[in-house]
Amino acid sequence: MSTKYPQQTKKKAIELYESGLSVYKVAQKLKVTAPTAVYSWVKKAQLSRTFHQYDKKIKESAKVLYCDGLTSKEVAKELGLGQTTVLRWMRNIGLSRGNGQCKGSKHYLWKGGVTSEVQKLRKTNKYKKWRWSVFVRDNFTCQRCGQKGGKLNAHHILSYIDHPKLQLCLKNGVTYCEPCHKYAHRELRNVG
């Protein structure tokens, strides 16, 4: 159900927008629950502005927040901009997180290269082939409860940390459904 706003609120919204406030900030200031309503009033008044019309201070703030690790959505909310506007501008200046410039030590979630050996192994094609081979051999069936299909795990019978030579040995693998896989690890903790 849409809310009807008085004409006075719409006029005030357009004035605030013309003074330089963003649609989001105007909506906040006038306690309009949907910023999209303000956007439609502005658009009807043919006052929609592009990101190039924002001052350099706002652009610089957006860049700093984005480089500090905030998402485009968080940056947009913080500065009262649209998320699409932030994303478009970040792409234009080469700061898109999908272009490879924010990988590795440049990525905002970088923790000093702490990817474990286990995580590295699981990403290899050899591991993925071993996992698939275990599923095929066991006919995609949990070897503990008999569940066929669903969310399956290839479990190492002998820990591949303790037995690295058996990491990719088909005989060292067994198919378990997720609950049975968790159960198997609980049992191992209780024994060890």
C-alpha positions as CSV (number, residue, x, y, z in Angstrom):
1,M,0.0,0.0,0.0
2,S,1.5,3.3,-1.0
3,T,1.5,6.3,1.2
4,K,0.0,9.6,0.0
5,Y,2.2,12.6,0.8
6,P,0.9,16.2,0.8
7,Q,1.9,18.5,-2.0
8,Q,3.9,20.7,0.5
9,T,6.1,17.7,1.3
10,K,6.8,17.1,-2.4
11,K,7.7,20.8,-2.9
12,K,10.0,20.8,0.1
13,A,11.7,17.6,-1.2
14,I,12.4,19.2,-4.5
15,E,13.8,22.3,-2.8
16,L,16.1,20.2,-0.6
17,Y,17.2,18.2,-3.6
18,E,18.0,21.3,-5.6
19,S,20.1,22.6,-2.7
20,G,22.4,19.6,-3.2
21,L,21.0,16.9,-0.9
22,S,20.7,13.4,-2.2
23,V,17.4,11.6,-2.6
24,Y,18.2,9.4,0.4
25,K,19.1,12.4,2.6
26,V,15.9,14.3,1.5
27,A,13.8,11.2,2.4
28,Q,15.5,11.0,5.8
29,K,15.1,14.7,6.5
30,L,11.4,14.8,5.6
31,K,10.7,11.4,7.2
32,V,9.6,9.9,3.9
33,T,9.7,6.1,4.4
34,A,10.5,5.3,0.8
35,P,13.3,7.2,-0.9
36,T,11.9,5.9,-4.2
37,A,9.0,8.3,-3.7
38,V,11.4,11.3,-3.5
39,Y,13.1,10.0,-6.5
40,S,9.9,9.9,-8.5
41,W,9.0,13.4,-7.5
42,V,12.5,14.6,-8.5
43,K,12.2,12.8,-11.8
44,K,8.8,14.3,-12.6
45,A,10.3,17.7,-11.9
46,Q,13.0,16.7,-14.4
47,L,15.7,17.4,-11.8
48,S,17.5,14.0,-11.8
49,R,21.3,14.6,-11.5
50,T,24.2,12.4,-12.6
51,F,27.1,11.5,-10.3
52,H,29.3,13.9,-12.2
53,Q,27.3,16.8,-10.7
54,Y,28.3,15.8,-7.1
55,D,31.1,17.7,-5.6
56,K,34.6,16.4,-5.4
57,K,34.4,16.0,-1.6
58,I,31.5,13.5,-1.8
59,K,33.4,11.6,-4.6
60,E,36.5,11.5,-2.5
61,S,34.6,10.3,0.6
62,A,33.0,7.5,-1.4
63,K,36.4,6.4,-2.7
64,V,37.9,6.4,0.8
65,L,35.0,4.5,2.3
66,Y,35.1,2.0,-0.5
67,C,38.8,1.5,-0.3
68,D,38.5,1.0,3.5
69,G,36.4,-2.1,2.8
70,L,32.8,-0.8,2.9
71,T,30.5,-2.4,0.3
72,S,29.0,-0.2,-2.3
73,K,25.6,-0.5,-0.5
74,E,27.2,0.7,2.8
75,V,29.0,3.6,1.0
76,A,25.7,4.6,-0.6
77,K,23.8,4.6,2.6
78,E,26.6,6.5,4.5
79,L,26.7,9.3,1.9
80,G,23.1,9.3,0.9
81,L,23.8,8.1,-2.6
82,G,22.3,5.4,-4.8
83,Q,24.2,2.1,-4.8
84,T,24.3,2.0,-8.6
85,T,25.8,5.5,-8.6
86,V,28.6,4.4,-6.3
87,L,29.3,1.2,-8.3
88,R,29.3,3.1,-11.6
89,W,31.8,5.7,-10.3
90,M,34.1,3.1,-8.7
91,R,34.2,1.2,-12.0
92,N,35.0,4.5,-13.8
93,I,38.0,5.2,-11.7
94,G,39.2,1.5,-11.8
95,L,38.3,0.5,-8.3
96,S,35.8,-2.3,-9.2
97,R,36.3,-5.3,-6.9
98,G,35.8,-7.6,-9.8
99,N,38.6,-6.4,-12.0
100,G,41.5,-8.1,-10.2
101,Q,42.8,-4.9,-8.6
102,C,41.4,-5.9,-5.2
103,K,42.9,-9.4,-5.1
104,G,45.4,-10.8,-2.7
105,S,47.1,-8.3,-0.5
106,K,45.1,-5.5,-2.1
107,H,41.7,-7.1,-1.1
108,Y,40.0,-5.4,1.9
109,L,39.6,-8.8,3.6
110,W,43.3,-9.8,3.2
111,K,44.6,-11.4,6.4
112,G,48.2,-11.9,5.5
113,G,48.1,-15.0,3.4
114,V,46.5,-17.4,5.9
115,T,44.8,-19.7,3.4
116,S,45.3,-23.1,5.0
117,E,46.8,-26.1,3.1
118,V,43.4,-27.8,3.4
119,Q,41.6,-24.9,1.6
120,K,44.3,-24.9,-1.1
121,L,44.0,-28.6,-1.7
122,R,40.2,-28.5,-1.9
123,K,40.5,-26.0,-4.8
124,T,42.7,-28.2,-6.9
125,N,41.4,-30.2,-9.9
126,K,43.0,-33.4,-8.5
127,Y,41.0,-33.0,-5.3
128,K,37.7,-32.3,-7.1
129,K,38.3,-35.4,-9.3
130,W,39.0,-37.5,-6.2
131,R,35.8,-36.3,-4.6
132,W,33.7,-37.0,-7.7
133,S,35.3,-40.5,-8.0
134,V,34.3,-41.3,-4.4
135,F,30.7,-40.2,-5.1
136,V,30.5,-42.2,-8.3
137,R,32.0,-45.4,-6.7
138,D,29.5,-45.1,-3.8
139,N,26.6,-44.4,-6.3
140,F,26.0,-41.0,-4.7
141,T,24.7,-42.8,-1.6
142,C,25.7,-42.1,2.1
143,Q,27.5,-45.2,3.3
144,R,26.3,-44.8,6.8
145,C,22.5,-44.1,6.6
146,G,21.8,-45.0,2.9
147,Q,20.5,-41.5,1.8
148,K,20.8,-41.2,-1.9
149,G,21.7,-37.8,-3.3
150,G,21.3,-34.5,-1.5
151,K,24.2,-32.7,0.1
152,L,27.0,-35.2,0.1
153,N,30.6,-35.1,1.5
154,A,33.6,-37.1,0.5
155,H,35.2,-38.1,3.8
156,H,38.8,-39.2,4.3
157,I,38.8,-42.4,6.3
158,L,42.4,-41.7,7.4
159,S,43.1,-38.0,8.0
160,Y,44.9,-36.5,5.1
161,I,46.8,-34.2,7.4
162,D,48.3,-37.3,9.2
163,H,48.5,-39.4,6.0
164,P,49.4,-37.0,3.2
165,K,50.2,-39.8,0.7
166,L,46.6,-41.0,1.0
167,Q,45.0,-37.6,0.3
168,L,43.9,-38.5,-3.1
169,C,43.7,-42.3,-2.8
170,L,40.2,-43.5,-3.8
171,K,40.3,-46.3,-1.1
172,N,40.7,-43.6,1.6
173,G,37.4,-42.0,0.7
174,V,33.8,-42.7,1.7
175,T,30.6,-40.8,0.8
176,Y,28.6,-39.4,3.7
177,C,25.6,-37.1,3.8
178,E,26.2,-33.9,5.8
179,P,24.7,-35.2,9.2
180,C,26.6,-38.5,9.0
181,H,29.8,-36.6,8.1
182,K,29.4,-34.4,11.2
183,Y,28.7,-37.5,13.2
184,A,31.9,-39.2,11.9
185,H,34.0,-36.2,13.0
186,R,32.3,-36.1,16.4
187,E,33.1,-39.8,16.8
188,L,36.8,-39.2,15.8
189,R,37.0,-36.4,18.4
190,N,35.6,-38.6,21.1
191,V,38.0,-41.5,20.2
192,G,41.1,-39.3,19.9
